[in-house]
Amino acid sequence: MSSALDISKKEQKSTIVNEPLAVNKKNKKFSVISAFENFGVVLVVLFLFLPIFWIVLTAFKPEQEVYTTSIFFQATLDNFKTVFSSSFNLGKYYSNSILVVFITLLITMPVSILASYSLSRFKIPGKQLIMFLILATQFIPLIVNVIPYFVMFRNWGLLDTTLALIIVNLGHTIPYAIWLIKGFIDRIPQDMEEAATIDGANRLQVIWHVLLPLAKPGIITATVFCFVITWNEFMFALILTNQNAVTLPVALSFFTGEKGVLWNQMAAAGIIFVLPTIIFMLIVRKQFILGMTSGGVK
């Protein structure tokens, strides 16, 4: 009996002794994993933000400092003044981009919301085929559409006009927004709409007072993506415009001179180019994050 007690006491002692060793091994293992994770995060941050940091530095560098790696220099605002001068006329291209984006979103969102609601709630013959065709437009390479658009706009006299760019962008933003918003509307219970109808609301009132508030995260998410698509569009703007309707993405390629690429002025124009996107994202960031994380309304 005593020998059995002695054995059990020895086992307990060995267990007590081994537990700290096991805990130490686990702590070391987790610390190593954590170190690798932190190192990976640092690499990703450097990879993403180092070019942005260097562009910001270049935008404020004087001409003699552009090709140096110095991060300490006498900052200047001359580059920003130059890009808005008559030599580059960036203000005109800026207004063209804002006009194209504003009208494109102004048409895209109401049309997409109504189309998404119809496809989600009504029994439409060939609905699956319609949805497939809408989705198929997103898989057509942009270069394939350039020549038909060019010939069509040339015959209509719409080359080098903002209207041509708006039409082109609508062909990409509306299908994308329909697919995205429809997924949110599908998850909204129809009982709420039926209750509003019983209370005397018509279809448009149901959409305005019931559907839009519940689908707001999805609508904001679609708006953000459509804004980015339109604001950054380059290929069609390059081919379909020449002078009057040139937008900012195309204008960035104009910063060349006798000495080659004017990197400091191009960097200044680049900062001005991304500024509306940053401001827009700061305004809608909460709804955008909610729409991206929830994936719909439950």
N, C-alpha and C positions, 0 to 999 in steps of 0.2 A: 504493500500500500504506500509506504514511504517512498519507494523507488519511483512509483508512478507520479507522486506529487513532485518529486525532484525533476523528473523529465518534463512535466508540464511547466514548472517554473523556469527551467532552462529554455523551453520553447518560447515562453512569454518574453524572457530577457532578450533572446535572439531576435524576436519580432520587433521589440522596442528599439533594439540597436539598428536593425535593418530599415526601419521606417524612415528615420532621418536621411539615410543614404538614398533611399528611393525618392524621397522628396527632393533632395539635392540634385539627383540626376534629372528629375522632371523639370526642376527650375532651370537647370543648365540647358536642357533641351529647348524649353520655351524661350529662354533668353537668346539662344542662337537663332531660333526661328524668327523671333521679334527683330533681331539685328538685321537679318536678311530682308525682312519685310520693310523695315525702315530704310534700308539701303535702296531697295527697289522703288520705294515712294520718292526718295530723293532723286534717283535717276529719271523717273517719269516727269517729275516737276521740272528738272533741268532741261529735259528734252522738249517739253512743251513751252516753257516760259523763257528760256534763254534766248531764242530767236526774237521773241517779242521784246524782251529787255534790250536787245541789241538794236532793234529797229527804233525804239524810243530814244536810245542814246544817239543814234545816227541822225534822227530828225532834228536834234538840237545842236549838232556839231557844225562848226564853221567848215568851209570848203577845205582848208588845209589839214583838218583833222579827220576827214572822212575815211581815209585809207589807213589810219592808225588804229591800234588796239587799245588806246588809252580810254579809261573811263572817267578821268578827271580832266576837264577842259573848261574853257570859257563858253558857257551855253549862250545860244543866240536864237532869236525868233525870226531871223531873216528868211529861213527856209519856208516857214508858213506864210510869210508875206509874199514871197516869190510865187508860190503855187497859185495864189489868188490874183496875181498880176495879169496884165493883158497878154503876157507871153504864153501863159498856159491856160488862163481862163477857167480855172477849176470850179469857180462858182456856178458857171453855166452847166457844166457836167453834173455838178452836185444837185442842182435843181431838177435836171432831167431825171436823175435816179430817184429822187424823192417823188416826183410826179408819177413816174411809172409804177413805183411800189404802192403809193397811196391809192391810185385808181384800180390797180390790180387787186389789192386786198378789199377795196370797197365793193368790187363786183364779186370776187371769189367767195367771201364769207357768206353773204345772204344766199347766193345760188347754191353753195355747198350744203348749208344747213337745211334748206328746203328740200334739196335732192336727197340728202341723207335721211331726212324724216320720212319722205315718201317711200324710199326703198326699204326703210325699216318697218313702217307701220302698214302700208297698203299692199294688197295682193296685186302685183303687176305681172302680166304675162311675160315670160322670158326674163324674170328678174335675175336669175343666176347668170344668164348669158350677158345681160347688161353689166352686172358687176364684174364679170370676167373681162369684158371689153374695156371697162374703165380701168381695171388693173393692168391690162395689157399695154395701155398707152404709156405706162411708166417704164416698160422694159424696152421700148424702142429707142435706139441710140439717137442722141440729139443730131449728130451729123447727118443722119438719114433724112431728117426733116428740113434741113437747111435749104436745099435746092428747091423743093416745092414751095416753101415759104417765100424764097427769093423771087421766083418766077411769078407767083401770085401777087406779091406786093408790088413788083415792078409793073405788072399789067394794070394794077389798081392805082398806081401812082402814090403808093404809101411807103416807098423806100426812104430811109433816113427820117422817119417820123416816130414820135413817141407812141402813136396809135398802133403801129406795127409791133412794137415791143410789148405793148399791153396785150394784144391779141395772142402773141406767141407765149407770153407768160401765163395767160389764162388757160392755155392748153395743157399746162403742166401743173398749175396750182389747184385748179378745180378738181380734177380726178384724185389728186393726192388728198385734198381736204375731205372729199366725199368719203373715201375709204376710212380715214382716221375718225371723222366725226360719227359716222354710222356705227362704229364699234362702241362708242359711248352711249349713243341713243338706244342701241339694242339692249343695254343693261338697265335702262330706266323702266321701272314697272309701269305697265299701261293702266293699272288701277288708278294711279294719281291723275292721269289724263281723263279717265272716265268720270272720276269724281268731279273734276272741274267742269266737264261737259254737263253733268247733271245739275250743277249749280248755275248753268246758263251761259257758260263761256263758249264762244265759237272756236273754230279750228285755229285761227291766228292768235287769239287770246290764250289758248292752251299752249301754243308754241312759245309765246312771249313770256307768259307768267309762270309756266310750269317747266317746259322743256329747257329753255335757255339757262335758267339758274342752275338746274341739275347737271346740264351738259357743259357748264362753263369751263371746267378744267380741260375738257377735250377741245372745245372751241379755241381756248387760249393756246393750247399746244399746237393745233393746226395753224393758227395765225402766226405763231412764231416760226414754224417751219416754212410756211409760205413766204413770210417776210424774208427769211434767209435765202431761200431759193431765188426769189426775184431780185433781191439786193445784190447777190453775188453773180447773177447771170452774166456770162461773158461771151459765149460763142455767137449767139444770135445778135447780140449788140455789136459785136465786131463785124459781122458780115452784112447786117441789114442797115447799119448806120454808117455815115461818112463824116458828117460835120455837125448838123443841126441837132440830132437826137443822140449824140454820143453820151454814154453813161460813165460813171466813175470807174468800173472795172476796166473798161477800154482806155479811159483817160490815163490810167496808171502806166500804160505802155508808151505814153508820149514823152516821158521824162528822159530824153536823150539829147545830147548836144555834140559839139565838135570834139569834146574830150571823152565821149562815151556816155555811159549811163550816169545820170545825176542822182547818185544814191541818197544824198542827204535830202533832196527835194522829193524824191520818190518816197522816202521813209515818212516825211511830213505828210504827204498826200495819203499814204497808207494809214496813218493814225486818224486822219480826218475821215477816211473811208470806213473804218471799223467803229468809229464813235457812235453813230446812230444804233448799230446793233447792240453795243454795250448798254446804252441808255434804255433801249427797248427791253432788253433782257432784265435789267434792274427793276423796271416798272412791273413786269409781269412774272417775275421769278417765282413767287409763291404759288401762283396758279399753275405755272408751267411745271414746277417740280411735282405738285399734286397730281397733275394730269399724267406725267411720266411714270410716277410711282404707283398710282392707283390702277391705271389702265382702263378706267371707266368708272361709272357711278354704280354703286351697289345699293 
